[in-house]
Amino acid sequence: MARKASEQSSHGLNDVFGLALLAAALLLVVAQLSFDRHDLAANMVPPNQSTHNWIGPLGAHIANATFLVFGFAGYMLPVVLAFAGIIECEGDEHTLTGDSGRVHQTDLSVVGP
């Protein structure tokens, strides 16, 4: 009986982690779709009086950082986060963290060998 309780507890933590990844993916895609480069003082002086990003100033900074680092491919980051969240919520045999607590590199790999 103790083994079942630990398995259910672990699965519950996987669900929480998966839902957090899905929420992060949703917030990131909203921040990216509502991104206005004039919201940040680093891109324009003076910046917009009010932030046009739907997530607010934090969303403007996060979207700017993803586009600065990844460019147009930054739109794939929410897809990868959502995919990881779905895998994490599905079940124990598909978990990203597994028993060791480390993320399996093969599950998140986006480039070939």
Helices and strands as residue ranges (DSSP letters): H 2-33, G 37-39, H 57-70, G 71-75, H 76-90, G 92-94, H 105-108
